[in-house]
């Protein structure tokens, strides 16, 4: 009688780095996405845990590490012996923590296979994000117990080069007293960074004598930097000096489309808040789309014109229902109103024939769309799948150019449910530094479900039609890119923030205090 062999489990001790999910190594990412059980330390940031949960297997179990090193090792060994892939996720680097070293030693005494995946140390990683280089002879340590610190050695490190320490905020006074007790000059420059590598990272410059008071209000893990590198922070502090750093930006878009804009905003340092204002639903009567798909397969159309990502998705969903794929577009040319829509088409393996090189709008597409020629275009019909509330500009312009147009409702846009009360209050009271509108409907629907943004909120719009609608609703338009696309819209807002910062920096101090300019950029100069 044959027995089913239990699969071999394994254990990985994985360094999470200082907190920014982007600092996970590829090996760490692979271990976490393949894990059956993840035990994590309290020092691992919530944004990083959220990012991991989003990519992990649906049945992966997450739980905090509890108890002494031996207790955590027992949990990991039990999982591995049951055939599971177990991970202990720790902040910084695994071997930067004495407790984790003891866990690894306990596992190493067994026959269970294990690996240790390095991570960026908290002290070194946060120092780099704070713009403090640690050149020459340096010491960097992630400290769990300050009573174990050798302050004589730390003083020597400061005198020779640079020092970075990651400690709990509650231990700052003990570190100060220890440094002063071994003769470190009280005027030695110190940088203190809270929420290192996070969305609200903040660094304050002080001295050994006064850094505890300067860090009042800091909680959790903080990083102290001392020595020669602190003097370079003003010029090298790249993370906190990004154009939109600290800006709370409202992203009112369809739920499916908000992600791309939010990622672009985060790259510039903003904190995006996604508020769905539009829900996309199928047309009330599907007969039009059924006929359109049949016409595509039968060669009824010379062109298909897509005016949105949602229109692309609607057509491909209908194709899938009938077991069709990109091959059934053979012979049909495709035009897209803009780059984002073109990217959605390319994702299905098709290269569009026409994307406006100038203004990405109905007018921009019409300017480059050739009139119908009976000799060159034996098929003179165009399929225009779009939203139920779309304007008639494109269909009318194609008709004037001699094309027959099948104007088909591919999807309906309906107003989304109102956001939570705290979001509505923040919108109306100026709790957001900026709002980005990508269509007229996002303007109408946001005002409808949440009210008008406060006058101090910077209003950025993607194009002229959206600007007209915003103005109609009494909003002041501050930012509009020359090229109508999401990346250009975000870049234009970042450029506006830089200009704002430069204007404020040039103002006399008294004038700055009296300025009506609001937001993080202004607050830095007050």
C-alpha positions in Angstrom: 0.0 0.0 0.0 1.5 3.3 -1.1 1.4 6.3 1.2 1.0 9.9 0.0 4.1 11.8 1.0 3.6 15.0 2.8 5.1 18.0 0.9 8.2 19.4 2.5 7.7 22.8 4.1 10.3 25.5 4.6 10.9 28.7 6.5 12.1 32.1 5.3 13.2 34.9 7.5 12.5 37.9 5.3 13.8 41.5 5.7 11.0 44.0 5.0 13.3 47.0 4.8 12.5 50.3 6.4 8.9 50.5 5.4 8.5 51.6 1.8 7.0 48.6 -0.1 9.2 49.5 -3.1 12.3 48.6 -1.1 11.4 44.9 -0.9 13.9 42.8 -2.8 12.7 40.5 -5.6 13.6 37.4 -3.5 11.6 38.8 -0.5 8.7 39.5 -2.8 8.8 35.9 -4.2 8.9 34.4 -0.7 6.0 36.4 0.5 3.8 35.8 -2.6 4.4 32.0 -2.3 3.9 31.9 1.5 1.1 29.9 3.2 1.7 31.6 6.5 3.3 35.0 7.3 4.2 36.0 10.8 5.1 39.7 11.0 6.8 41.9 13.6 5.1 45.1 15.0 7.8 47.2 13.3 6.6 46.2 9.8 4.7 49.2 8.4 0.9 48.9 7.6 1.3 50.2 4.0 3.8 47.4 3.4 1.6 44.8 5.0 -1.4 46.0 2.9 0.7 45.8 -0.3 1.8 42.2 0.6 -1.8 41.1 1.4 -2.9 42.4 -2.0 -0.5 40.2 -3.8 -0.4 37.2 -1.6 -2.3 33.9 -2.2 -6.0 34.2 -1.2 -5.6 31.6 1.6 -2.3 33.0 3.1 -2.6 33.4 6.8 -1.2 36.6 8.4 -0.6 37.0 12.2 1.6 39.1 14.4 4.7 37.5 16.0 4.1 37.0 19.7 6.2 35.8 22.5 9.9 35.0 22.9 12.2 33.9 20.0 11.6 30.3 21.0 7.8 30.8 20.8 8.0 32.3 17.3 10.4 29.6 16.1 7.9 26.9 17.3 5.1 28.5 15.3 7.3 28.6 12.1 8.5 25.0 12.6 4.9 23.7 13.2 3.8 25.3 9.9 6.8 23.9 8.0 6.4 20.4 9.4 2.8 20.5 8.1 4.1 21.1 4.6 3.5 24.9 4.6 5.8 27.7 3.4 6.2 29.9 6.4 7.7 33.4 6.5 8.8 35.5 9.5 8.7 39.1 8.1 10.8 41.6 10.1 11.5 45.3 9.7 14.9 46.2 8.3 17.3 43.2 8.0 16.7 39.9 9.8 20.2 39.7 11.2 19.8 43.3 12.6 17.7 41.9 15.4 19.1 39.6 18.2 15.7 38.0 18.7 15.6 36.9 15.0 19.1 35.6 15.1 18.0 33.4 18.1 15.0 32.1 16.0 17.3 31.2 13.1 19.6 29.4 15.5 16.6 27.4 16.9 15.5 26.4 13.4 19.0 25.6 12.3 19.1 22.9 15.1 16.3 21.0 13.2 16.2 19.3 9.8 13.7 21.9 8.4 15.0 23.8 5.4 15.3 27.6 5.9 16.7 30.7 4.3 17.4 34.2 5.4 16.5 37.0 2.9 18.3 40.2 3.6 16.5 43.6 3.7 17.6 47.2 3.7 18.4 48.1 7.3 16.1 50.7 8.9 18.9 53.0 10.0 20.8 53.1 6.7 17.6 53.1 4.5 15.9 55.9 6.4 19.2 58.0 6.5 19.3 57.7 2.7 15.6 58.8 2.3 16.3 61.7 4.7 19.2 62.9 2.5 22.0 62.1 5.1 25.0 60.3 3.5 27.0 58.0 5.7 30.4 58.2 4.0 33.7 56.9 5.2 33.9 55.1 8.5 30.3 54.6 9.6 28.1 52.8 12.1 24.4 51.9 11.4 22.3 49.8 13.7 18.7 48.9 14.2 18.4 48.9 18.0 15.8 46.9 19.9 17.2 47.4 23.4 19.1 50.6 24.1 20.5 49.2 27.3 22.8 47.1 25.2 24.3 50.1 23.4 28.1 50.7 23.8 28.0 54.5 23.9 31.8 54.8 24.0 31.9 53.0 20.6 29.1 55.2 19.3 31.1 58.3 20.3 34.1 57.0 18.5 32.0 56.4 15.4 30.7 60.0 15.4 34.3 61.4 15.8 35.5 59.2 12.9 32.6 59.6 10.5 28.8 59.1 10.7 26.3 57.3 12.8 22.7 56.2 12.2 20.5 54.5 14.8 17.0 53.2 14.5 15.4 53.2 18.0 11.9 53.5 19.6 10.8 57.2 20.1 10.4 56.4 23.8 14.2 55.6 24.0 15.4 59.0 22.7 16.1 60.5 26.1 18.2 57.4 27.1 20.2 57.8 23.9 20.8 61.5 24.5 21.9 60.9 28.1 24.2 58.1 27.1 25.9 60.2 24.4 26.4 63.2 26.7 27.7 60.9 29.5 30.6 59.7 27.3 31.6 63.2 26.3 29.9 63.7 22.9 29.6 67.5 22.3 26.1 68.7 23.0 26.2 70.9 19.9 26.9 68.0 17.5 24.3 68.1 14.7 21.6 65.5 14.8 18.8 64.6 12.3 15.7 62.9 13.7 13.4 61.2 11.2 9.9 59.8 11.9 7.8 57.5 9.7 11.0 56.8 7.7 10.4 56.1 4.0 6.6 56.5 4.6 4.1 59.0 3.1 4.5 61.3 6.1 8.2 61.0 6.7 9.5 64.1 8.5 13.1 65.0 9.5 14.0 67.7 12.0 17.5 69.0 12.5 18.7 69.6 16.0 21.7 68.9 18.3 22.6 66.1 20.7 21.5 68.4 23.6 18.1 69.3 22.1 17.0 66.5 19.8 14.5 65.0 22.4 12.5 68.2 22.5 12.8 68.6 18.7 11.3 65.1 18.2 8.3 65.8 20.5 5.3 64.1 19.0 7.3 61.5 17.1 6.0 57.9 17.7 7.1 54.4 16.9 10.5 53.8 15.3 12.7 56.9 14.6 16.1 57.2 13.1 18.9 59.3 14.5 21.7 60.5 12.2 24.8 62.1 13.6 28.1 63.2 12.2 29.4 64.8 9.0 26.6 63.7 6.7 23.9 65.7 8.6 25.2 68.9 7.1 24.3 67.7 3.6 20.6 67.1 4.4 19.2 70.4 3.1 20.5 69.7 -0.4 20.2 65.9 -0.5 16.8 65.4 1.1 15.2 64.0 -2.0 12.2 62.1 -0.5 10.8 65.0 1.5 11.7 67.5 -1.3 9.6 65.9 -4.1 7.3 68.5 -5.7 4.0 67.2 -4.2 5.4 65.8 -0.9 2.7 65.8 1.8 0.0 67.0 -0.5 -3.3 65.3 0.0 -4.8 64.9 -3.5 -8.4 63.9 -4.3 -8.7 61.5 -7.2 -12.3 61.4 -8.3 -12.4 58.7 -11.0 -14.1 55.4 -11.8 -12.9 52.8 -9.2 -11.2 50.8 -11.9 -9.2 53.7 -13.4 -8.0 55.4 -10.2 -4.9 53.2 -9.7 -2.7 54.6 -12.5 -3.2 58.2 -11.4 -2.6 57.4 -7.8 0.7 55.7 -8.6 1.8 58.7 -10.6 0.9 61.0 -7.7 2.8 58.9 -5.2 6.0 59.1 -7.4 5.9 62.9 -6.9 5.3 62.5 -3.1 1.6 63.1 -2.9 -0.9 61.2 -0.7 -3.8 60.2 -3.1 -7.3 59.6 -1.8 -9.4 57.7 -4.4 -13.1 58.6 -4.4 -15.2 56.8 -7.0 -17.6 59.2 -8.6 -18.7 57.1 -11.5 -19.9 53.5 -11.7 -19.8 51.8 -15.1 -22.7 49.5 -15.9 -23.8 47.6 -19.0 -26.3 49.2 -21.4 -29.9 48.7 -20.5 -30.6 46.9 -23.8 -27.7 44.8 -25.2 -29.1 44.4 -28.7 -27.1 47.3 -30.2 -23.8 45.9 -29.0 -24.7 42.4 -30.2 -25.3 43.8 -33.7 -22.1 45.8 -33.5 -20.0 42.8 -32.7 -21.6 40.7 -35.4 -20.9 43.6 -37.8 -17.2 43.7 -36.8 -16.8 40.0 -37.5 -18.7 40.2 -40.8 -16.6 43.1 -42.2 -19.4 45.7 -41.9 -17.0 48.4 -40.6 -13.9 50.1 -41.9 -13.0 51.7 -38.6 -13.7 51.3 -34.9 -13.1 54.4 -32.8 -12.5 54.1 -29.1 -13.0 57.1 -27.0 -12.3 55.6 -23.6 -10.7 52.7 -21.8 -14.2 51.7 -20.7 -15.4 51.4 -24.3 -12.4 49.1 -25.1 -13.3 46.9 -22.1 -17.0 46.8 -23.0 -16.2 45.6 -26.6 -13.7 43.0 -25.4 -16.1 41.7 -22.8 -18.7 41.2 -25.5 -16.1 39.5 -27.7 -15.3 37.1 -24.8 -19.0 36.2 -24.4 -19.1 35.0 -28.0 -15.7 33.2 -27.8 -14.0 35.8 -30.1 -10.5 37.3 -29.8 -8.2 39.8 -31.4 -8.0 37.8 -34.6 -11.6 38.7 -35.4 -10.6 42.4 -35.8 -8.7 41.5 -39.0 -9.2 44.1 -41.7 -10.8 46.7 -39.3 -8.7 49.8 -38.5 -8.7 51.2 -35.0 -8.5 54.8 -33.9 -8.2 55.9 -30.3 -8.9 59.3 -28.8 -5.8 59.3 -26.6 -2.7 57.4 -25.3 -4.5 55.7 -22.3 -7.2 54.3 -24.6 -4.5 53.2 -27.1 -2.6 51.4 -24.3 -5.8 49.5 -23.4 -6.2 48.4 -27.1 -2.5 47.3 -27.2 -3.0 45.2 -24.1 -5.3 43.0 -26.2 -2.6 42.5 -28.8 -3.7 45.1 -31.4 -1.8 48.2 -32.6 -4.1 51.2 -33.3 -3.8 52.8 -36.7 -4.6 56.3 -35.4 -3.9 58.2 -32.2 -4.0 62.0 -32.3 -0.5 63.5 -32.2 -1.9 66.8 -31.1 -4.9 67.5 -28.8 -6.3 64.3 -27.5 -10.0 65.0 -27.8 -12.8 64.6 -30.2 -11.7 67.7 -32.1 -8.1 66.5 -32.1 -9.1 63.1 -33.5 -11.3 64.7 -36.2 -8.5 66.9 -37.3 -6.4 63.9 -38.3 -9.2 61.6 -39.5 -9.4 61.4 -43.3 -12.7 62.1 -45.1 -14.4 59.1 -46.7 -13.1 58.2 -50.2 -15.3 55.8 -52.1 -12.3 54.5 -54.1 -9.9 54.0 -51.2 -12.6 53.1 -48.7 -15.0 50.6 -50.2 -16.5 50.2 -46.7 -17.7 53.5 -45.5 -19.1 52.7 -42.1 -17.5 53.5 -38.7 -18.4 51.9 -35.3 -18.4 54.3 -32.4 -18.9 52.4 -29.1 -19.1 54.9 -26.2 -20.8 56.0 -23.0 -24.5 56.8 -22.9 -23.8 60.4 -21.9 -21.0 61.1 -24.5 -21.3 64.3 -26.6 -22.3 64.2 -30.3 -19.2 66.1 -31.5 -17.3 63.1 -32.8 -20.3 61.4 -34.5 -21.3 64.7 -36.2 -17.8 65.4 -37.4 -17.4 62.0 -38.9 -20.8 62.4 -40.7 -19.5 65.7 -42.2 -16.5 63.8 -43.5 -18.7 61.4 -45.4 -18.7 58.5 -43.1 -21.7 56.5 -42.0 -21.6 56.2 -38.2 -23.1 53.5 -36.0 -23.2 55.3 -32.7 -23.6 52.5 -30.1 -24.0 52.7 -26.4 -21.4 50.3 -25.1 -21.8 51.2 -21.4 -23.6 53.5 -19.0 -22.0 55.8 -16.5 -24.0 56.3 -13.4 -23.3 58.4 -10.3 -21.5 56.5 -7.6 -22.6 56.4 -3.9 -21.5 59.4 -1.8 -18.1 58.9 0.0 -17.9 58.6 3.8 -18.9 61.7 5.9 -15.2 62.5 6.8 -14.3 62.6 3.1 -17.2 64.9 2.3 -16.2 67.2 5.2 -12.6 67.3 4.0 -13.6 68.2 0.5 -15.8 71.1 1.6 -13.5 72.4 4.4 -10.2 72.4 2.4 -8.8 69.1 3.8 -7.4 68.3 0.3 -4.6 70.3 -1.2 -5.6 69.5 -4.8 -8.2 67.7 -6.8 -7.7 66.2 -10.3 -10.6 66.0 -12.7 -10.2 63.8 -15.8 -13.7 64.4 -17.4 -16.7 66.6 -17.2 -18.7 63.8 -15.6 -16.2 63.5 -12.7 -16.7 67.3 -12.0 -20.5 67.0 -12.1 -20.6 63.8 -10.0 -18.1 64.8 -7.4 -20.1 68.0 -6.7 -23.3 66.0 -6.8 -22.2 63.4 -4.2 -19.8 65.3 -2.0 -20.1 69.1 -2.7 -17.8 71.7 -4.2 -14.1 71.6 -3.2 -13.0 74.4 -1.0 -11.5 77.5 -2.6 -8.1 76.8 -1.2 -8.0 73.5 -3.0 -5.9 73.5 -6.2 -8.1 72.4 -9.1 -6.4 70.5 -12.0 -8.3 69.5 -15.1 -7.2 67.2 -18.0 -8.5 69.3 -20.9 -10.6 72.2 -22.2 -14.0 70.5 -21.9 -13.4 69.5 -18.3 -12.2 73.1 -17.6 -15.4 74.5 -19.0 -17.5 72.2 -16.8 -15.4 73.1 -13.7 -15.9 76.8 -14.4 -19.7 76.3 -14.9 -19.7 74.8 -11.4 -18.0 77.8 -9.9 -14.5 76.2 -9.6 -11.3 78.1 -10.2 -9.1 76.1 -12.6 -5.4 76.3 -11.6 -3.8 73.6 -13.7 -4.4 72.3 -17.2 -1.7 70.4 -19.2 -1.1 71.1 -22.8 -1.4 67.4 -23.6 -4.6 65.7 -22.3 -3.3 62.5 -20.5 -3.1 61.3 -16.9 0.7 61.5 -16.8 0.7 65.0 -18.2 -2.0 66.1 -15.8 0.0 64.8 -12.8 3.2 66.3 -14.1 1.5 69.7 -14.6 0.3 69.7 -11.0 3.9 68.9 -9.8 5.2 71.8 -12.0 2.6 74.1 -10.4 3.7 73.0 -6.9 7.3 73.8 -7.8 6.4 77.3 -9.2 4.4 77.9 -6.0 7.3 76.9 -3.8 9.7 79.2 -5.8 7.2 82.2 -5.5 6.8 81.7 -1.8 10.6 81.4 -1.3 11.1 84.7 -3.0 8.5 86.5 -0.8 9.6 88.5 2.2 8.8 86.7 5.5 6.0 89.1 6.4 4.4 88.7 2.9 4.5 84.9 3.2 2.6 85.0 6.4 -0.1 87.1 4.8 -0.2 85.1 1.6 -3.5 83.3 0.7 -1.6 80.4 -0.7 -2.4 77.2 1.2 -1.1 73.6 1.3 2.1 71.9 2.3 4.3 74.0 0.0 3.2 77.2 1.7 3.4 75.7 5.2 7.1 74.9 4.7 7.8 78.6 4.6 5.8 79.8 7.5 
